C-alpha cells in the first residue's frame, strides 16, 4: 500500500492538531511531508513538533507553493476562515488533483461556499471533506446511532447547549472580527447546525436568533477596532419536516460541568449526550424516568483524544477510508453539508441584526 503524502496549509493551533492526529495514523500509511504558512512562529512550532516525530517537512509560505511542489496527495486546509475560499478555489482548479480536508466553516459567506461547491462538482478526481468533526465524538456518534435506529421515533425537537470558555487567541487576532470569521454563529456554531440537521433528518427552512456581546472582548482593541463577535445567543431553526432545533450558546460559562449537552426528543423517546463526560442517556415515554438507560460512550479506535475528544482522529480515519475507496467512495461530511451549516449560521447572524425570522432561501439567493 503506497503511503499517502499530506500537506497542511495553515499550521496554527488547529493545523498542529491535525499534524499530531496524522502522526497517530502513521500505521495506516500516512505521512505529513509539507506545510504552508506565512507566519514564521507557527512554522517553527510545527517543525519542532514534526522533528519530535522524526518527520522532515518541506516548508512553504503560501498554498500556491505547496501546490506547485507536487509533493502532496492530500491537503488539509486549516488556515484562518477568511482564507478558505481563495485556497480552495486554487486547489480545485489546479491541474493535479489533491484530496482536501478543509476545516470548518467551509467559507465565511454563502456565496463563496456555493462557488466552491459548483467548482468541485467538475472534479470527479478529487474528494473534499468539511471538518465538521463533532459528529464523530463518541457520545454524539452513539446518540446519532440511537436516533437512526428509530429508538426515539420521529424526531420532533433537538436542543443543543454549548456553555464554554471565550474564543482563544489566534494569530494576529483574526478571530475577533466577523469579517474574518463569518461571525460566531458561523465560525463556532456551524458544528451544531450540522448536528441538528443530521438528527432531524431534514433541511432548514427558517431561522430566528437573539444574541449580543455582553461580557467578552469588550476591553480589547486591535488596530483601533473593538471586536464585534457575539459571545452568547439563542437560535431557533425550523426544518422542512416540521421538527425544530434550538441552540443555547454562552461563551463566558467556564463554570460548566459539560461543554456540550445535546437533547433529541422524538414521539417515542428522548436521548441525551454529554461532552466531555462522554455519557449518553436514553429512554421512552412508555418506560418513563425509571426506564432511562445511561451508558459510557467510548470508541476503541481512537489513538489520540486531542482537543476534540478523539473526533479529529476519527475524522481523519474516515476520510482516509474514503480516499482509499474502502466502502462508499464519498466523504462522510461533504461540501453540501458545509454549505448548509454556513447558511444556517449566516441566517442566524442576519436574524440578530434585523430582529426577525430569516429564511434559508433568503440567504441562499
C-alpha positions, 0 to 999 in steps of 0.5 A, spaced: 500 500 500 503 506 497 503 511 503 499 517 502 503 524 502 499 530 506 500 537 506 497 542 511 496 549 509 495 553 515 499 550 521 496 554 527 493 551 533 488 547 529 493 545 523 498 542 529 492 538 531 491 535 525 499 534 524 499 530 531 492 526 529 496 524 522 502 522 526 497 517 530 495 514 523 502 513 521 500 505 521 495 506 516 500 509 511 500 516 512 505 521 512 505 529 513 511 531 508 509 539 507 506 545 510 504 552 508 504 558 512 506 565 512 507 566 519 514 564 521 512 562 529 507 557 527 512 554 522 517 553 527 512 550 532 510 545 527 517 543 525 519 542 532 513 538 533 514 534 526 522 533 528 519 530 535 516 525 530 522 524 526 518 527 520 522 532 515 517 537 512 518 541 506 516 548 508 512 553 504 509 560 505 503 560 501 498 554 498 500 556 491 507 553 493 505 547 496 501 546 490 506 547 485 511 542 489 507 536 487 509 533 493 502 532 496 496 527 495 492 530 500 491 537 503 488 539 509 486 546 509 486 549 516 488 556 515 484 562 518 476 562 515 477 568 511 482 564 507 478 558 505 475 560 499 481 563 495 485 556 497 480 552 495 478 555 489 486 554 487 486 547 489 480 545 485 482 548 479 489 546 479 491 541 474 493 535 479 488 533 483 489 533 491 484 530 496 482 536 501 480 536 508 478 543 509 476 545 516 470 548 518 466 553 516 467 551 509 467 559 507 465 565 511 459 567 506 454 563 502 456 565 496 463 563 496 461 556 499 456 555 493 462 557 488 466 552 491 461 547 491 459 548 483 467 548 482 468 541 485 462 538 482 467 538 475 472 534 479 470 527 479 478 526 481 478 529 487 474 528 494 473 534 499 471 533 506 468 539 511 471 538 518 465 538 521 468 533 526 463 533 532 459 528 529 464 523 530 465 524 538 463 518 541 457 520 545 454 524 539 456 518 534 452 513 539 446 518 540 446 519 532 446 511 532 440 511 537 436 516 533 437 512 526 435 506 529 428 509 530 429 508 538 426 515 539 421 515 533 420 521 529 424 526 531 420 532 533 425 537 537 433 537 538 436 542 543 443 543 543 447 547 549 454 549 548 456 553 555 464 554 554 470 558 555 471 565 550 474 564 543 482 563 544 487 567 541 489 566 534 494 569 530 494 576 529 487 576 532 483 574 526 478 571 530 475 577 533 472 580 527 466 577 523 469 579 517 474 574 518 470 569 521 463 569 518 461 571 525 460 566 531 454 563 529 458 561 523 465 560 525 463 556 532 456 554 531 456 551 524 458 544 528 451 544 531 447 546 525 450 540 522 448 536 528 441 538 528 440 537 521 443 530 521 438 528 527 432 531 524 433 528 518 431 534 514 433 541 511 432 548 514 427 552 512 427 558 517 431 561 522 430 566 528 436 568 533 437 573 539 444 574 541 449 580 543 456 581 546 455 582 553 461 580 557 467 578 552 472 582 548 469 588 550 476 591 553 480 589 547 482 593 541 486 591 535 488 596 530 483 601 533 477 596 532 473 593 538 471 586 536 464 585 534 463 577 535 457 575 539 459 571 545 452 568 547 445 567 543 439 563 542 437 560 535 431 557 533 431 553 526 425 550 523 426 544 518 422 542 512 419 536 516 416 540 521 421 538 527 425 544 530 432 545 533 434 550 538 441 552 540 443 555 547 450 558 546 454 562 552 461 563 551 463 566 558 460 559 562 467 556 564 463 554 570 460 548 566 460 541 568 459 539 560 461 543 554 456 540 550 449 537 552 445 535 546 437 533 547 433 529 541 426 528 543 422 524 538 414 521 539 417 515 542 423 517 546 428 522 548 436 521 548 441 525 551 449 526 550 454 529 554 461 532 552 466 531 555 463 526 560 462 522 554 455 519 557 449 518 553 442 517 556 436 514 553 429 512 554 421 512 552 415 515 554 412 508 555 418 506 560 418 513 563 424 516 568 425 509 571 426 506 564 432 511 562 438 507 560 445 511 561 451 508 558 459 510 557 460 512 550 467 510 548 470 508 541 476 503 541 479 506 535 481 512 537 489 513 538 489 520 540 483 524 544 486 531 542 482 537 543 476 534 540 475 528 544 478 523 539 473 526 533 479 529 529 482 522 529 476 519 527 475 524 522 481 523 519 480 515 519 474 516 515 476 520 510 482 516 509 477 510 508 474 514 503 480 516 499 482 509 499 475 507 496 474 502 502 466 502 502 462 508 499 467 512 495 464 519 498 466 523 504 462 522 510 461 530 511 461 533 504 461 540 501 453 540 501 453 539 508 458 545 509 454 549 505 448 548 509 451 549 516 454 556 513 447 558 511 444 556 517 449 560 521 449 566 516 441 566 517 442 566 524 447 572 524 442 576 519 436 574 524 440 578 530 441 584 526 434 585 523 430 582 529 426 577 525 425 570 522 430 569 516 429 564 511 434 559 508 432 561 501 433 568 503 440 567 504 441 562 499 439 567 493 
